[in-house]
Amino acid sequence: MSIQAGALRMGRMQAERLHTCTFAVYRSTGRSITDPITLEESPEFATIHAAVRGKFQTTNAQPRDAQVPGMKVAETGLGWHTSILTLGVLTDDEVLCIASPDDPDLVGKRVRVTGPFMKSHATARRFPVVELS
């Protein structure tokens, strides 16, 4: 094994140690389902991954001027990180946190993937996401 390959393997192992939450990944089927009691329609989702490890990460905290003069707010992005071996996640898939031993407030948080993962020599798959709930 080359030094570069060994370093990449070590980096992946270190990244995955931080993936302490468990997530489910869903994709819209394009169909709707009707609640038999309320008759409300909602999108139907297929399960892509039932239980994958990962973490949420805020990124790019940049101060900017707010609407109120003299105030600054930090604008951040949100990312979902998972193992390099978690394949098949696409833009618009929804990710639900189903377990978090470190922060119970994360359980039930749902995000939508807003862009693809694309990186050479990656230690983890890092997807940009927006919070839904």
C-alpha positions in Angstrom: 0.0 0.0 0.0 1.4 3.4 -0.9 1.8 6.2 1.7 -1.0 8.2 0.0 -3.4 5.2 0.1 -2.5 4.5 3.7 -3.1 8.2 4.7 -6.5 8.2 2.9 -7.5 5.0 4.7 -6.5 6.5 8.0 -8.4 9.7 7.2 -11.6 7.7 6.4 -11.3 5.8 9.7 -10.9 9.0 11.7 -13.8 10.7 9.9 -16.1 7.7 10.4 -15.4 7.7 14.2 -17.2 11.0 14.3 -20.3 9.6 12.5 -22.1 8.8 15.7 -25.7 9.5 14.6 -27.9 7.1 12.6 -29.9 8.3 9.6 -32.5 7.0 7.1 -32.4 8.2 3.5 -35.7 8.6 1.5 -36.5 9.4 -2.1 -39.8 10.7 -3.5 -41.5 8.1 -5.7 -43.4 10.9 -7.6 -46.7 9.4 -6.3 -49.0 10.7 -3.6 -50.7 8.8 -0.8 -54.0 9.9 0.7 -54.6 9.7 4.4 -57.8 7.7 4.8 -59.1 9.8 7.7 -58.1 13.4 6.8 -58.1 12.8 3.0 -54.9 14.9 2.8 -52.5 13.9 0.1 -48.8 13.7 0.9 -45.8 12.5 -1.2 -44.8 8.9 -1.1 -41.2 8.1 -0.3 -39.1 5.0 -0.8 -36.4 4.0 1.6 -32.9 4.2 0.0 -30.9 3.5 3.2 -32.6 2.4 6.4 -29.8 3.0 8.9 -26.5 4.7 7.9 -24.0 6.4 10.2 -23.2 10.0 9.8 -23.3 13.5 11.3 -24.6 17.0 10.7 -22.1 19.8 10.3 -22.5 23.5 9.9 -20.2 25.1 7.4 -19.1 28.5 6.0 -20.0 30.8 8.9 -19.8 34.2 7.2 -20.8 37.4 8.9 -23.1 39.7 6.8 -25.0 42.9 7.4 -28.6 42.3 8.6 -31.7 44.3 7.7 -31.2 46.3 11.0 -28.4 48.8 10.6 -25.4 48.1 12.8 -26.2 44.4 13.3 -24.2 41.4 12.0 -25.5 37.9 11.7 -23.6 34.7 10.9 -24.9 32.9 7.9 -24.1 29.2 7.9 -24.6 26.3 5.6 -25.5 22.8 6.7 -24.0 19.6 5.6 -24.7 15.9 6.1 -21.6 13.7 6.3 -21.6 10.0 5.9 -19.3 7.1 5.0 -17.6 7.1 1.7 -19.2 3.7 1.3 -22.8 5.1 1.5 -23.7 5.1 -2.2 -26.8 6.1 -4.2 -27.7 9.4 -2.4 -29.0 12.0 -4.9 -30.0 15.6 -4.9 -33.5 16.0 -3.4 -33.3 12.9 -1.3 -34.4 13.4 2.3 -32.3 12.4 5.3 -33.9 11.8 8.7 -31.9 11.5 11.9 -33.2 8.4 13.7 -30.7 8.1 16.6 -28.1 10.4 18.2 -26.3 9.3 21.3 -24.6 12.6 21.7 -27.5 15.0 21.0 -31.1 13.8 21.5 -32.4 17.0 20.0 -31.1 15.9 16.6 -33.5 12.9 16.5 -36.3 13.6 14.1 -34.4 16.4 12.2 -35.1 16.0 8.5 -33.0 17.6 5.8 -33.1 17.6 2.0 -29.9 17.1 -0.1 -29.4 20.2 -2.2 -26.4 19.1 -4.3 -24.2 16.2 -5.2 -21.1 14.8 -3.6 -18.1 15.1 -5.8 -14.5 14.9 -4.5 -11.3 13.0 -5.2 -9.4 11.5 -2.2 -12.4 12.0 0.1 -12.5 10.8 3.7 -16.3 11.1 3.9 -19.2 11.9 1.6 -20.3 15.5 2.4 -23.6 16.6 1.1 -25.0 20.2 1.2 -28.5 20.1 2.8 -31.3 22.4 4.0 -33.3 21.7 7.1 -36.9 20.7 6.7 -37.8 20.0 10.3 
